[in-house]
């Protein structure tokens, strides 16, 4: 087997900035809860085996979706963690049925066994000195942002979450984030409040009030570009969680390589093991 030739003008992938928390292992989890959140998304809660490592916000698991009845997913499916409950030994996922793997997942019932591998990847980091942070999320990106709120609040950070969706009934995580201590602002296409200039105005207002010293974004290229613009303008710390198709989930197959900017050069990194969380300024959205 020959390896693909690398472009001589492209700098090879950089090493991860910091290691993932907890060694990934294959686990036989048990479905505890599985229910519809709205017309598009479902919530899946799993009981983990005793002693299983727990994820940190921004990490993901590789899920072995069940087969049968004409649905035979071949590869595992990567899915970011939506809820982390180490005290109960549980983990939760928020997902949308979009293909064979998630359609097979949708047939799981409480009590069913479910094979997962993880936790994988590099998660979010927090700025120094308990600086106030702002989250920008849209669509399935809201799932990735879910555990960041309690993580930040437990570490003394003020949190504002700007949640975007096509319509009000598709905005998720509002109650959960408010319960965890975040101020939540919702914007939607249907209400005409999600346009980039309006969201930019919200961010600038938060910066002016001293409520935004760091930006985190997931689920939207246009919001990522906006966050990059605002972060550069005010010299803010920032991170972006990226979504990408993956085959192996551990960096061997190079299926999830994406370009980034670093010191004026284009570098290529694997989202699964060198991310999925990256410095905001380096992402090419």
C-alpha positions in Angstrom: 0.0 0.0 0.0 1.5 3.4 -1.0 0.9 6.5 1.0 -0.4 9.6 -0.8 2.2 12.2 -1.8 2.1 15.4 0.2 2.0 18.8 -1.4 5.6 20.2 -0.9 4.1 23.6 -0.3 1.9 22.4 2.6 3.4 22.1 6.1 2.8 18.7 7.7 0.2 18.3 10.5 1.3 19.8 13.8 1.2 17.8 17.0 -1.7 18.2 19.3 -1.5 21.2 21.6 -2.4 19.1 24.7 -3.5 15.4 25.2 -7.0 14.1 25.4 -8.3 13.6 29.0 -8.6 9.9 29.8 -7.4 6.9 27.7 -10.1 5.8 25.2 -11.5 2.4 25.7 -14.1 0.2 24.1 -17.2 0.1 26.3 -20.4 -1.9 26.5 -22.8 0.8 27.6 -26.5 0.3 28.3 -29.3 2.6 27.0 -30.9 4.3 29.9 -33.1 6.9 28.1 -33.9 7.5 24.4 -36.5 10.1 23.4 -37.4 12.7 20.8 -36.5 16.3 21.7 -38.3 17.8 18.7 -39.2 16.9 15.2 -35.6 16.6 14.2 -33.4 15.7 17.2 -33.3 12.8 19.6 -31.6 12.4 23.0 -29.8 9.2 24.0 -28.5 8.6 27.5 -26.2 5.7 28.3 -25.1 4.0 31.5 -21.3 3.4 31.4 -19.6 0.4 33.0 -18.0 0.9 36.4 -14.6 2.5 36.1 -15.1 3.9 32.6 -13.1 7.0 31.7 -15.2 10.2 31.4 -15.1 12.7 28.6 -14.4 16.4 28.9 -16.5 19.0 27.0 -15.7 19.0 23.3 -14.6 15.4 23.1 -16.5 12.6 21.3 -17.2 8.9 21.2 -17.1 6.5 18.2 -20.4 4.6 18.2 -21.0 1.1 16.8 -24.5 1.6 15.4 -26.6 -1.6 15.5 -27.5 -3.4 12.2 -30.4 -5.4 11.0 -33.7 -4.9 9.1 -31.9 -3.6 6.1 -29.7 -1.1 8.0 -26.1 -2.3 8.2 -23.8 0.6 9.1 -20.2 -0.4 8.4 -18.1 2.3 10.1 -18.6 3.6 13.6 -20.2 7.0 13.9 -18.4 9.9 15.7 -20.7 11.8 18.0 -19.8 14.7 20.4 -20.8 14.5 24.0 -23.9 16.5 25.0 -24.2 15.6 28.6 -21.5 14.4 31.0 -22.6 12.9 34.4 -19.5 11.3 36.1 -21.3 11.1 39.4 -24.0 8.9 37.8 -21.6 7.2 35.5 -23.6 8.3 32.4 -23.0 10.1 29.1 -25.6 11.6 26.8 -25.8 12.4 23.1 -28.0 14.7 21.1 -28.3 13.7 17.5 -30.3 14.1 14.3 -31.3 11.2 12.1 -29.5 11.8 8.8 -28.4 8.5 7.5 -28.0 4.7 8.0 -26.1 4.9 11.2 -28.3 7.4 13.0 -31.4 5.6 11.7 -30.1 2.4 13.3 -29.4 4.3 16.5 -33.0 5.6 16.5 -34.2 2.0 17.0 -32.4 1.5 20.3 -34.6 1.0 23.4 -33.9 1.4 27.2 -32.0 -1.7 28.3 -30.3 -2.3 25.0 -26.5 -2.8 24.9 -24.6 -0.2 22.8 -20.9 -0.5 22.0 -19.0 2.8 22.1 -15.3 3.7 22.0 -13.8 6.8 23.7 -13.5 9.4 24.9 -11.6 10.7 21.9 -10.1 13.9 20.7 -9.1 17.2 22.3 -11.8 19.1 24.2 -12.3 22.7 25.2 -10.0 24.8 27.4 -10.9 27.8 29.4 -9.3 31.2 29.5 -7.3 32.3 32.5 -8.5 34.3 35.5 -12.1 33.3 35.3 -12.8 35.5 32.3 -16.4 35.7 31.0 -17.0 33.5 27.9 -19.6 33.5 25.1 -20.8 30.4 23.3 -22.1 30.6 19.7 -23.9 27.5 18.5 -26.3 26.4 15.8 -28.0 23.2 14.9 -26.2 20.1 16.1 -23.4 22.4 17.3 -25.7 23.1 20.3 -25.0 19.5 21.4 -21.2 20.0 21.4 -21.6 23.2 23.5 -23.9 21.6 26.0 -21.4 20.4 28.6 -19.2 23.5 28.2 -21.7 25.5 30.3 -21.5 23.6 33.6 -17.7 23.0 33.0 -17.2 26.8 32.8 -19.5 27.7 35.6 -17.9 25.2 37.9 -14.6 26.9 37.2 -15.9 30.4 38.0 -16.6 31.7 34.5 -19.6 33.8 33.6 -21.3 32.3 30.5 -23.5 33.8 27.8 -24.8 31.4 25.2 -26.2 32.6 21.8 -28.2 29.8 20.3 -29.2 29.9 16.7 -31.7 27.8 14.7 -34.0 27.9 11.8 -37.1 28.3 13.9 -37.9 28.7 17.7 -39.1 25.1 18.1 -35.7 23.9 16.9 -33.6 25.8 19.5 -32.3 23.3 21.9 -30.6 23.3 25.3 -32.1 26.6 26.5 -33.5 25.3 29.8 -30.4 23.1 30.4 -28.0 25.9 29.9 -30.0 28.3 32.1 -30.2 25.7 34.8 -26.5 25.4 34.6 -26.1 29.1 35.1 -25.8 30.6 31.7 -27.5 33.7 30.3 -29.1 32.5 27.1 -30.0 34.5 24.0 -31.9 32.8 21.2 -31.8 33.9 17.5 -33.7 32.3 14.6 -34.1 32.6 10.9 -37.9 32.5 11.2 -37.9 35.5 13.5 -35.3 37.4 11.4 -32.9 37.6 14.4 -30.1 35.3 13.3 -28.5 37.4 10.5 -24.8 37.8 11.0 -24.9 41.6 11.4 -27.4 41.3 14.2 -25.4 38.6 16.0 -22.3 40.7 15.6 -24.1 43.6 17.3 -25.0 41.3 20.2 -21.3 40.3 20.5 -20.1 43.8 20.4 -22.5 44.8 23.1 -21.3 41.9 25.3 -17.7 42.9 24.7 -18.5 46.6 25.6 -20.1 45.4 28.8 -17.1 43.3 29.8 -19.1 40.1 29.4 -17.1 38.6 26.6 -13.4 37.8 27.0 -13.5 34.5 25.1 -15.5 33.1 22.2 -16.4 29.4 21.5 -18.3 28.4 18.3 -19.7 25.2 16.7 -22.2 24.3 14.0 -22.0 27.1 11.5 -19.3 28.4 9.1 -20.8 31.9 9.0 -20.8 32.1 12.8 -17.2 30.8 12.9 -16.1 33.5 10.5 -18.0 36.1 12.6 -16.4 34.9 15.8 -13.0 35.1 14.1 -13.6 38.7 13.1 -14.8 39.8 16.5 -12.1 37.9 18.4 -9.4 39.4 16.1 -10.8 42.9 16.6 -10.7 42.7 20.4 -7.9 40.3 20.8 -10.1 37.6 22.5 -9.2 34.0 23.3 -11.3 31.6 21.1 -11.9 28.0 20.2 -13.9 26.3 17.5 -15.3 22.7 17.6 -15.3 21.3 14.1 -17.6 18.6 12.6 -16.1 16.2 10.1 -16.7 12.7 8.6 -14.4 10.2 10.2 -13.7 6.5 9.6 -11.2 5.4 12.3 -11.5 8.2 14.9 -7.9 7.8 16.1 -5.9 9.5 13.3 -4.8 6.5 11.3 -7.0 6.8 8.2 -6.6 10.5 7.5 -10.2 10.7 6.4 -10.9 13.8 8.5 -8.0 16.1 7.4 -8.8 19.8 7.1 -6.7 22.8 6.3 -5.7 25.4 8.9 -3.7 28.6 8.9 -0.6 28.7 11.1 2.1 31.5 11.0 1.1 32.4 7.5 1.2 28.8 6.2 -1.5 26.3 5.4 -1.2 23.2 7.5 -3.4 20.1 7.4 -4.6 18.5 10.6 -6.7 15.5 11.6 -10.0 16.6 13.2 -10.3 13.4 15.2 -7.1 13.4 17.1 -5.7 16.9 16.7 -9.1 18.3 17.4 -12.1 18.4 17.2 -11.5 21.6 19.2 -9.0 24.0 17.6 -7.8 27.6 18.2 -10.4 29.8 16.6 -8.0 32.0 14.6 -6.5 29.0 12.8 -9.7 27.4 11.4 -10.4 28.0 7.7 -14.2 28.2 7.8 
